[in-house]
Amino acid sequence: MMLPTTWRKTTQDLAPSVHTATDTGAYDLYPGFPVGEDTIHAGCTSLAERLRGEQILIVDGFIGVFWDHFRTELDAALTAQGVSARWVNVADAMKTPAEIEAMIDPFLGGDDPIFGTRYTGILRDFFDAEKLAALQPEQGQMTVLYGCGAALAAWQGTLVYVDLPKNELQFRSRAGTVTNLGAHEAGSPKAMYKRYYFVDWPALNAHKADLLPNIDVIVDGQRPDELLWMSGDALRGALTRMSRSFFRVRPWFEPGAWGGQWIKEKIPQLPQDAVNYAWSFELIVPENGLMFEGDGRLLEVSFDMLMFHDHQAVLGDCADAFKYEFPIRFDFLDTFDGGNLSVQCHPRPDFIRREFGETFTQDETYY
């Protein structure tokens, strides 16, 4: 399946698959945590070589993956290696969009553009139990069950997980090329983001946490025609080392109402055609990713994978209080030659837990 001509809408560059060294002391847009040689692999051909001997493949992943394109590319690579696969889309077992909308409506705050409450259910709620149970592998032929929630069918086989950075998900939603979980059509970007934040992400993140110990292959899905992948064992080993060391997340940048010109000036390698930069998301972990570097290649996964893997090592004495939620966030807010910052009101912990389902509140300090 061919990708739409415009499949992401943003002034920001797609993250490169190969890391370019920066000068000492210069700002690195794509910091990579080293994983060693022969660890990160490129392309569907190499992925097909890794998978071609399997009989049952479960390809799960995050919302926003271009599943039809992924299927077309991997199927062609398998066919070229003499493997004929039967593909089954787990989305066929989902409840109807109307059923899903009725189920999640209490969490979306009505027509208010911002208010909502975190979804308290699980990903399985989005599926018809009978339809999910009816999905069965083919005997004597490679069968690939793919899509968000594929692992819920409880097939026994090789588990592949296709991750997607949340900034790229937002760029795709602005282009109208992706939908919310269980929806058949794209909505307005702001409405989609609200549903992602309050419903899709909580359900999918909990599912990802369950899968992480058993992932056999992790795929970075942000470059549809240039997949990068590594083994699940390599991922978990890298996360263990990272949890006991220093690291930096991959930042990303957005224009906004108060945006200024300081970030443009100080980070000249950023696209200069953006009208301004209001934010540099340096550590806003619900939306940042972690990049791993091997043989010069850069593979990205969501920050929450680190927390799912070993939040105790990351948070120490605070692990019980925050569990998978990293409690510190910081960014650059650029108002130089820009506008005024917004006025914000942050609730106390009890209020935000009761009214919004959040685990902690965000106090702001400006330097």
Helices and strands as residue ranges (DSSP letters): E 32-34, E 41-42, H 43-51, E 56-61, H 67-80, E 85-89, G 90-93, H 97-104, G 105-107, G 123-126, H 129-134, E 142-146, G 150-153, E 158-163, H 166-174, H 189-195, I 196-200, H 201-211, G 212-214, E 217-220, E 228-231, H 232-243, E 252-254, H 262-266, E 279-283, E 289-294, E 297-302, H 304-315, G 316-318, H 319-322, E 330-333, H 349-356
